[in-house]
Amino acid sequence: MMAAFGIAPDTSTGAHPIENVIRSLELPEIQPFEDYDMTFWRQERIQAGDTIASLLSRLGVNNQDVVGFLQDTRGSRGVNQLIAGKVVHAQTTAAGELRLLRYFSGGSEQLVMEKVEGAFRVSEQPVRFETHIQMKSGVIDSSLFAATDGAGVPEGVATQMVDILSSDIDFHRDLRKGDRFTVVYDSLYGNGEPARPGRVLAMEFINQGTPHRAIYFQSEDGTGGYYAPDGKNMRKAFLRTPLEFSRISSGFSSGRFHPILKTWRAHKGIDYAAPTGTRVKAAANGTVSFAGWKGGYGNVVILQHHGQHSTVYGHLSAFAKGLRAGQRVSQGEVVGYVGATGMATGPHLHYEFLVNGVQRDPTRIAMPSAESVAAKHMPAFYTHTKPLMARLDMLRETSLAFLD
């Protein structure tokens, strides 16, 4: 390759001298910034053993406002009931003057302490909540609650999980070590802090190798519920058990030794051992046909359901507030609380399931399903459930990779 460059006549091609030039530059004088009224937002997490005084000190509040704050808010219980782990937000000036302090301890209200005309005023203000989607997974080692707690799943979400699948899984007897769950739920946040869990949006529970999936869907007519991926309702007409967590202390049998009567006789129901005060739920929609004292049953509730079915809930310590004969109840609604009234040796629920007035074993008969998603709503159902199913798939694959 060749290149040609033109050079003007008489152009010198020798070396050029290099000269260093040093000049001083005058910089403008910078004045110190002393705007003590400029405000800053600071936050501090409450530590175990904290007092208001120690918290304000870490927030950089000057001594004068610390003293004034303690005097002006000494009658407020909320200010002095600090919960470790919660975050306090404070607006202060560069000089350490406290203008406003905001404390959200939970619920739907937050405490706001604002400086007005030199004094601090305490008020409760509603919190603006944000919804965040949470995804968790876990493996059963000893119990469901231990597994959900280990995975960071709130108790309220764990209870929903049991309720959603209670028609397909008996959480008293069917759980096995190694069972796995994945759950997607929404969580409410106030001021950037977790406030309370919301609704389960989708979940999968693999019980003894069999997967059970449920997705929440609400149609245009306002009807909402949990459905399988094909649109079938997850709920049966009757719950498998009327208690969230307990153990069977005496099963359905044609003959057992009665612990009080000391004789052999049929046991036409199922006894669930549980602490006194445990909530007892209606197994299905129905009407209260009896609520009161009935011999060996003690305090008992009898529900009449659609058609030929009825259920009995005996040995209750108390009835649900306002419960009375003729009242309609919904599936899962609390009708009473576990006790030991009547002929009982300890706190438990005696539960009977009757068909045409004859006791049947509810753990051994097939329960009819509730209504599925209507055909006209299926396109919307598939559109709604597709991203939720993708989340479950992602969680399952992550969980399996971790286990492997």
KOLMIRO-391185 format. One record per residue (C-alpha): residue number from 1; x, y, z; chain. Coordinates in steps of 0.5 Angstrom, whole numbers, plus 500, padded with zeros to 3 digits. Last residue first. Example, Ala and Ser with C-alpha at 12.3 -4.5 7.8 and 13.67 -1.06 7.14 Angstrom:
% KOLMIRO-391185
+-----+------+-------+-----+--------+
| num | east | north |  up | chaine |
+-----+------+-------+-----+--------+
|   2 |  527 |   498 | 514 |      A |
|   1 |  525 |   491 | 516 |      A |
+-----+------+-------+-----+--------+
//
This chain:
% KOLMIRO-391185
+-----+------+-------+-----+--------+
| num | east | north |  up | chaine |
+-----+------+-------+-----+--------+
| 404 |  438 |   436 | 588 |      A |
| 403 |  434 |   439 | 593 |      A |
| 402 |  436 |   446 | 591 |      A |
| 401 |  435 |   444 | 584 |      A |
| 400 |  428 |   441 | 586 |      A |
| 399 |  426 |   448 | 589 |      A |
| 398 |  428 |   452 | 584 |      A |
| 397 |  424 |   448 | 579 |      A |
| 396 |  418 |   448 | 583 |      A |
| 395 |  419 |   456 | 584 |      A |
| 394 |  419 |   457 | 577 |      A |
| 393 |  414 |   453 | 575 |      A |
| 392 |  409 |   456 | 580 |      A |
| 391 |  411 |   463 | 578 |      A |
| 390 |  409 |   461 | 571 |      A |
| 389 |  403 |   458 | 573 |      A |
| 388 |  401 |   465 | 576 |      A |
| 387 |  403 |   468 | 569 |      A |
| 386 |  398 |   463 | 566 |      A |
| 385 |  392 |   464 | 571 |      A |
| 384 |  389 |   470 | 569 |      A |
| 383 |  389 |   469 | 561 |      A |
| 382 |  387 |   462 | 562 |      A |
| 381 |  381 |   464 | 567 |      A |
| 380 |  379 |   470 | 562 |      A |
| 379 |  378 |   465 | 556 |      A |
| 378 |  374 |   460 | 561 |      A |
| 377 |  369 |   465 | 563 |      A |
| 376 |  364 |   463 | 558 |      A |
| 375 |  365 |   456 | 560 |      A |
| 374 |  363 |   457 | 568 |      A |
| 373 |  369 |   456 | 573 |      A |
| 372 |  367 |   450 | 577 |      A |
| 371 |  361 |   449 | 582 |      A |
| 370 |  363 |   445 | 588 |      A |
| 369 |  365 |   438 | 588 |      A |
| 368 |  362 |   432 | 591 |      A |
| 367 |  365 |   429 | 597 |      A |
| 366 |  367 |   421 | 596 |      A |
| 365 |  367 |   417 | 602 |      A |
| 364 |  372 |   414 | 607 |      A |
| 363 |  374 |   420 | 611 |      A |
| 362 |  367 |   423 | 612 |      A |
| 361 |  366 |   416 | 616 |      A |
| 360 |  358 |   415 | 616 |      A |
| 359 |  353 |   417 | 621 |      A |
| 358 |  345 |   415 | 619 |      A |
| 357 |  340 |   421 | 619 |      A |
| 356 |  339 |   421 | 611 |      A |
| 355 |  347 |   422 | 610 |      A |
| 354 |  350 |   424 | 617 |      A |
| 353 |  357 |   426 | 618 |      A |
| 352 |  359 |   427 | 626 |      A |
| 351 |  365 |   431 | 629 |      A |
| 350 |  367 |   430 | 637 |      A |
| 349 |  372 |   436 | 638 |      A |
| 348 |  377 |   435 | 643 |      A |
| 347 |  379 |   437 | 650 |      A |
| 346 |  379 |   432 | 655 |      A |
| 345 |  375 |   426 | 658 |      A |
| 344 |  369 |   428 | 655 |      A |
| 343 |  362 |   426 | 657 |      A |
| 342 |  359 |   433 | 656 |      A |
| 341 |  363 |   439 | 656 |      A |
| 340 |  371 |   438 | 654 |      A |
| 339 |  372 |   444 | 649 |      A |
| 338 |  374 |   446 | 642 |      A |
| 337 |  370 |   452 | 640 |      A |
| 336 |  364 |   454 | 636 |      A |
| 335 |  361 |   455 | 629 |      A |
| 334 |  367 |   459 | 626 |      A |
| 333 |  365 |   460 | 618 |      A |
| 332 |  369 |   455 | 614 |      A |
| 331 |  363 |   453 | 609 |      A |
| 330 |  358 |   459 | 610 |      A |
| 329 |  352 |   459 | 616 |      A |
| 328 |  345 |   460 | 616 |      A |
| 327 |  342 |   462 | 622 |      A |
| 326 |  335 |   458 | 624 |      A |
| 325 |  338 |   456 | 631 |      A |
| 324 |  342 |   461 | 634 |      A |
| 323 |  350 |   463 | 633 |      A |
| 322 |  351 |   470 | 636 |      A |
| 321 |  358 |   469 | 638 |      A |
| 320 |  360 |   463 | 636 |      A |
| 319 |  359 |   457 | 641 |      A |
| 318 |  363 |   456 | 647 |      A |
| 317 |  367 |   450 | 650 |      A |
| 316 |  364 |   445 | 645 |      A |
| 315 |  363 |   438 | 647 |      A |
| 314 |  360 |   436 | 640 |      A |
| 313 |  360 |   438 | 633 |      A |
| 312 |  355 |   435 | 629 |      A |
| 311 |  354 |   435 | 621 |      A |
| 310 |  348 |   434 | 616 |      A |
| 309 |  347 |   431 | 609 |      A |
| 308 |  340 |   429 | 605 |      A |
| 307 |  339 |   435 | 601 |      A |
| 306 |  343 |   442 | 602 |      A |
| 305 |  346 |   442 | 609 |      A |
| 304 |  343 |   441 | 616 |      A |
| 303 |  348 |   444 | 622 |      A |
| 302 |  348 |   441 | 629 |      A |
| 301 |  352 |   445 | 634 |      A |
| 300 |  353 |   442 | 641 |      A |
| 299 |  355 |   444 | 648 |      A |
| 298 |  355 |   437 | 652 |      A |
| 297 |  355 |   431 | 647 |      A |
| 296 |  353 |   427 | 653 |      A |
| 295 |  346 |   430 | 654 |      A |
| 294 |  345 |   435 | 649 |      A |
| 293 |  346 |   443 | 651 |      A |
| 292 |  345 |   448 | 646 |      A |
| 291 |  345 |   450 | 638 |      A |
| 290 |  340 |   446 | 634 |      A |
| 289 |  338 |   446 | 626 |      A |
| 288 |  343 |   451 | 624 |      A |
| 287 |  343 |   452 | 617 |      A |
| 286 |  348 |   450 | 612 |      A |
| 285 |  354 |   451 | 607 |      A |
| 284 |  359 |   446 | 609 |      A |
| 283 |  364 |   443 | 614 |      A |
| 282 |  362 |   449 | 619 |      A |
| 281 |  369 |   451 | 622 |      A |
| 280 |  371 |   449 | 630 |      A |
| 279 |  376 |   454 | 632 |      A |
| 278 |  381 |   452 | 638 |      A |
| 277 |  379 |   454 | 645 |      A |
| 276 |  381 |   448 | 649 |      A |
| 275 |  387 |   445 | 645 |      A |
| 274 |  386 |   440 | 640 |      A |
| 273 |  384 |   432 | 640 |      A |
| 272 |  380 |   431 | 634 |      A |
| 271 |  374 |   425 | 635 |      A |
| 270 |  371 |   422 | 629 |      A |
| 269 |  364 |   420 | 629 |      A |
| 268 |  360 |   413 | 630 |      A |
| 267 |  363 |   410 | 635 |      A |
| 266 |  360 |   404 | 637 |      A |
| 265 |  360 |   401 | 644 |      A |
| 264 |  365 |   397 | 648 |      A |
| 263 |  364 |   399 | 656 |      A |
| 262 |  367 |   403 | 661 |      A |
| 261 |  362 |   408 | 660 |      A |
| 260 |  368 |   414 | 661 |      A |
| 259 |  373 |   411 | 656 |      A |
| 258 |  368 |   408 | 652 |      A |
| 257 |  372 |   401 | 649 |      A |
| 256 |  371 |   401 | 641 |      A |
| 255 |  366 |   398 | 636 |      A |
| 254 |  363 |   400 | 630 |      A |
| 253 |  369 |   405 | 628 |      A |
| 252 |  370 |   412 | 626 |      A |
| 251 |  377 |   414 | 629 |      A |
| 250 |  379 |   416 | 636 |      A |
| 249 |  384 |   421 | 638 |      A |
| 248 |  385 |   424 | 631 |      A |
| 247 |  390 |   430 | 631 |      A |
| 246 |  389 |   437 | 631 |      A |
| 245 |  390 |   443 | 626 |      A |
| 244 |  385 |   447 | 622 |      A |
| 243 |  379 |   444 | 625 |      A |
| 242 |  372 |   442 | 621 |      A |
| 241 |  376 |   436 | 617 |      A |
| 240 |  375 |   434 | 610 |      A |
| 239 |  371 |   440 | 608 |      A |
| 238 |  364 |   439 | 605 |      A |
| 237 |  361 |   441 | 598 |      A |
| 236 |  368 |   440 | 595 |      A |
| 235 |  373 |   446 | 594 |      A |
| 234 |  378 |   446 | 589 |      A |
| 233 |  373 |   448 | 584 |      A |
| 232 |  375 |   445 | 577 |      A |
| 231 |  378 |   451 | 572 |      A |
| 230 |  383 |   446 | 569 |      A |
| 229 |  389 |   449 | 573 |      A |
| 228 |  385 |   447 | 579 |      A |
| 227 |  381 |   453 | 582 |      A |
| 226 |  380 |   457 | 588 |      A |
| 225 |  375 |   462 | 589 |      A |
| 224 |  372 |   469 | 586 |      A |
| 223 |  365 |   470 | 584 |      A |
| 222 |  364 |   478 | 582 |      A |
| 221 |  360 |   477 | 576 |      A |
| 220 |  367 |   479 | 572 |      A |
| 219 |  370 |   473 | 575 |      A |
| 218 |  375 |   472 | 580 |      A |
| 217 |  380 |   467 | 580 |      A |
| 216 |  385 |   464 | 585 |      A |
| 215 |  390 |   459 | 583 |      A |
| 214 |  390 |   452 | 586 |      A |
| 213 |  395 |   446 | 585 |      A |
| 212 |  396 |   439 | 588 |      A |
| 211 |  402 |   435 | 586 |      A |
| 210 |  402 |   427 | 588 |      A |
| 209 |  408 |   425 | 590 |      A |
| 208 |  406 |   423 | 597 |      A |
| 207 |  403 |   431 | 598 |      A |
| 206 |  406 |   436 | 593 |      A |
| 205 |  403 |   442 | 595 |      A |
| 204 |  402 |   448 | 589 |      A |
| 203 |  400 |   455 | 591 |      A |
| 202 |  397 |   461 | 587 |      A |
| 201 |  394 |   468 | 589 |      A |
| 200 |  394 |   467 | 597 |      A |
| 199 |  391 |   473 | 599 |      A |
| 198 |  394 |   478 | 604 |      A |
| 197 |  400 |   478 | 609 |      A |
| 196 |  400 |   484 | 614 |      A |
| 195 |  404 |   491 | 615 |      A |
| 194 |  411 |   489 | 612 |      A |
| 193 |  415 |   496 | 612 |      A |
| 192 |  416 |   501 | 606 |      A |
| 191 |  411 |   506 | 609 |      A |
| 190 |  406 |   501 | 609 |      A |
| 189 |  407 |   494 | 606 |      A |
| 188 |  401 |   489 | 604 |      A |
| 187 |  403 |   482 | 602 |      A |
| 186 |  400 |   478 | 596 |      A |
| 185 |  401 |   471 | 595 |      A |
| 184 |  405 |   466 | 591 |      A |
| 183 |  406 |   459 | 594 |      A |
| 182 |  410 |   453 | 593 |      A |
| 181 |  410 |   447 | 597 |      A |
| 180 |  414 |   440 | 598 |      A |
| 179 |  413 |   433 | 602 |      A |
| 178 |  419 |   430 | 604 |      A |
| 177 |  417 |   428 | 611 |      A |
| 176 |  409 |   426 | 610 |      A |
| 175 |  403 |   429 | 611 |      A |
| 174 |  396 |   425 | 610 |      A |
| 173 |  394 |   424 | 617 |      A |
| 172 |  392 |   431 | 620 |      A |
| 171 |  393 |   435 | 614 |      A |
| 170 |  388 |   431 | 610 |      A |
| 169 |  389 |   433 | 603 |      A |
| 168 |  384 |   434 | 598 |      A |
| 167 |  378 |   438 | 601 |      A |
| 166 |  383 |   442 | 606 |      A |
| 165 |  387 |   444 | 600 |      A |
| 164 |  385 |   452 | 600 |      A |
| 163 |  384 |   452 | 608 |      A |
| 162 |  391 |   449 | 609 |      A |
| 161 |  394 |   454 | 605 |      A |
| 160 |  390 |   459 | 608 |      A |
| 159 |  392 |   458 | 615 |      A |
| 158 |  400 |   458 | 612 |      A |
| 157 |  398 |   465 | 609 |      A |
| 156 |  396 |   467 | 616 |      A |
| 155 |  402 |   464 | 619 |      A |
| 154 |  407 |   468 | 615 |      A |
| 153 |  411 |   464 | 610 |      A |
| 152 |  419 |   465 | 612 |      A |
| 151 |  421 |   459 | 609 |      A |
| 150 |  423 |   456 | 616 |      A |
| 149 |  416 |   458 | 619 |      A |
| 148 |  412 |   455 | 613 |      A |
| 147 |  416 |   448 | 614 |      A |
| 146 |  415 |   449 | 622 |      A |
| 145 |  408 |   450 | 621 |      A |
| 144 |  407 |   444 | 616 |      A |
| 143 |  410 |   439 | 621 |      A |
| 142 |  416 |   435 | 621 |      A |
| 141 |  421 |   435 | 615 |      A |
| 140 |  416 |   438 | 610 |      A |
| 139 |  420 |   442 | 605 |      A |
| 138 |  419 |   449 | 603 |      A |
| 137 |  417 |   455 | 598 |      A |
| 136 |  416 |   462 | 598 |      A |
| 135 |  414 |   467 | 593 |      A |
| 134 |  411 |   474 | 595 |      A |
| 133 |  408 |   480 | 591 |      A |
| 132 |  408 |   487 | 593 |      A |
| 131 |  401 |   491 | 595 |      A |
| 130 |  402 |   498 | 597 |      A |
| 129 |  399 |   501 | 603 |      A |
| 128 |  397 |   508 | 605 |      A |
| 127 |  397 |   508 | 612 |      A |
| 126 |  391 |   512 | 615 |      A |
| 125 |  393 |   518 | 621 |      A |
| 124 |  393 |   517 | 628 |      A |
| 123 |  395 |   524 | 631 |      A |
| 122 |  401 |   526 | 636 |      A |
| 121 |  402 |   534 | 637 |      A |
| 120 |  409 |   536 | 639 |      A |
| 119 |  410 |   543 | 641 |      A |
| 118 |  414 |   549 | 638 |      A |
| 117 |  408 |   552 | 634 |      A |
| 116 |  407 |   545 | 631 |      A |
| 115 |  412 |   540 | 631 |      A |
| 114 |  409 |   533 | 629 |      A |
| 113 |  408 |   526 | 632 |      A |
| 112 |  405 |   522 | 627 |      A |
| 111 |  403 |   515 | 629 |      A |
| 110 |  401 |   510 | 624 |      A |
| 109 |  394 |   507 | 622 |      A |
| 108 |  392 |   501 | 619 |      A |
| 107 |  395 |   495 | 623 |      A |
| 106 |  402 |   495 | 624 |      A |
| 105 |  407 |   499 | 628 |      A |
| 104 |  408 |   505 | 624 |      A |
| 103 |  412 |   511 | 627 |      A |
| 102 |  413 |   518 | 624 |      A |
| 101 |  417 |   523 | 627 |      A |
| 100 |  416 |   530 | 624 |      A |
|  99 |  420 |   537 | 625 |      A |
|  98 |  426 |   535 | 630 |      A |
|  97 |  431 |   540 | 630 |      A |
|  96 |  438 |   537 | 629 |      A |
|  95 |  441 |   543 | 627 |      A |
|  94 |  441 |   541 | 620 |      A |
|  93 |  434 |   540 | 620 |      A |
|  92 |  430 |   534 | 622 |      A |
|  91 |  424 |   529 | 619 |      A |
|  90 |  424 |   523 | 622 |      A |
|  89 |  422 |   516 | 620 |      A |
|  88 |  422 |   510 | 625 |      A |
|  87 |  423 |   503 | 623 |      A |
|  86 |  420 |   496 | 626 |      A |
|  85 |  425 |   491 | 628 |      A |
|  84 |  424 |   492 | 636 |      A |
|  83 |  417 |   494 | 637 |      A |
|  82 |  416 |   501 | 641 |      A |
|  81 |  410 |   502 | 646 |      A |
|  80 |  412 |   509 | 649 |      A |
|  79 |  409 |   513 | 643 |      A |
|  78 |  403 |   508 | 642 |      A |
|  77 |  401 |   510 | 649 |      A |
|  76 |  401 |   517 | 649 |      A |
|  75 |  401 |   521 | 655 |      A |
|  74 |  408 |   523 | 655 |      A |
|  73 |  408 |   526 | 648 |      A |
|  72 |  409 |   533 | 650 |      A |
|  71 |  414 |   532 | 655 |      A |
|  70 |  418 |   527 | 652 |      A |
|  69 |  418 |   531 | 645 |      A |
|  68 |  421 |   537 | 649 |      A |
|  67 |  426 |   534 | 652 |      A |
|  66 |  429 |   531 | 646 |      A |
|  65 |  428 |   537 | 642 |      A |
|  64 |  432 |   541 | 647 |      A |
|  63 |  437 |   535 | 647 |      A |
|  62 |  438 |   536 | 639 |      A |
|  61 |  435 |   530 | 635 |      A |
|  60 |  441 |   526 | 631 |      A |
|  59 |  436 |   520 | 629 |      A |
|  58 |  441 |   516 | 634 |      A |
|  57 |  439 |   521 | 640 |      A |
|  56 |  432 |   520 | 638 |      A |
|  55 |  432 |   513 | 639 |      A |
|  54 |  436 |   513 | 645 |      A |
|  53 |  430 |   518 | 648 |      A |
|  52 |  424 |   514 | 646 |      A |
|  51 |  427 |   508 | 649 |      A |
|  50 |  431 |   502 | 646 |      A |
|  49 |  431 |   495 | 650 |      A |
|  48 |  431 |   491 | 643 |      A |
|  47 |  433 |   495 | 637 |      A |
|  46 |  428 |   500 | 633 |      A |
|  45 |  430 |   501 | 626 |      A |
|  44 |  432 |   508 | 624 |      A |
|  43 |  430 |   513 | 619 |      A |
|  42 |  432 |   520 | 617 |      A |
|  41 |  429 |   525 | 612 |      A |
|  40 |  433 |   531 | 612 |      A |
|  39 |  431 |   539 | 613 |      A |
|  38 |  434 |   545 | 611 |      A |
|  37 |  433 |   550 | 616 |      A |
|  36 |  440 |   550 | 618 |      A |
|  35 |  442 |   553 | 612 |      A |
|  34 |  449 |   555 | 613 |      A |
|  33 |  453 |   554 | 607 |      A |
|  32 |  460 |   556 | 607 |      A |
|  31 |  462 |   561 | 602 |      A |
|  30 |  467 |   559 | 596 |      A |
|  29 |  471 |   565 | 594 |      A |
|  28 |  472 |   564 | 586 |      A |
|  27 |  478 |   561 | 584 |      A |
|  26 |  484 |   565 | 581 |      A |
|  25 |  488 |   562 | 576 |      A |
|  24 |  495 |   562 | 576 |      A |
|  23 |  499 |   561 | 569 |      A |
|  22 |  505 |   556 | 567 |      A |
|  21 |  507 |   556 | 560 |      A |
|  20 |  512 |   550 | 558 |      A |
|  19 |  515 |   552 | 551 |      A |
|  18 |  516 |   546 | 546 |      A |
|  17 |  521 |   548 | 540 |      A |
|  16 |  519 |   545 | 533 |      A |
|  15 |  523 |   539 | 530 |      A |
|  14 |  525 |   540 | 522 |      A |
|  13 |  520 |   540 | 517 |      A |
|  12 |  520 |   547 | 515 |      A |
|  11 |  515 |   549 | 509 |      A |
|  10 |  519 |   552 | 503 |      A |
|   9 |  513 |   550 | 498 |      A |
|   8 |  507 |   547 | 501 |      A |
|   7 |  507 |   539 | 502 |      A |
|   6 |  502 |   534 | 499 |      A |
|   5 |  502 |   527 | 502 |      A |
|   4 |  502 |   521 | 498 |      A |
|   3 |  500 |   514 | 500 |      A |
|   2 |  503 |   507 | 498 |      A |
|   1 |  500 |   500 | 500 |      A |
+-----+------+-------+-----+--------+
//
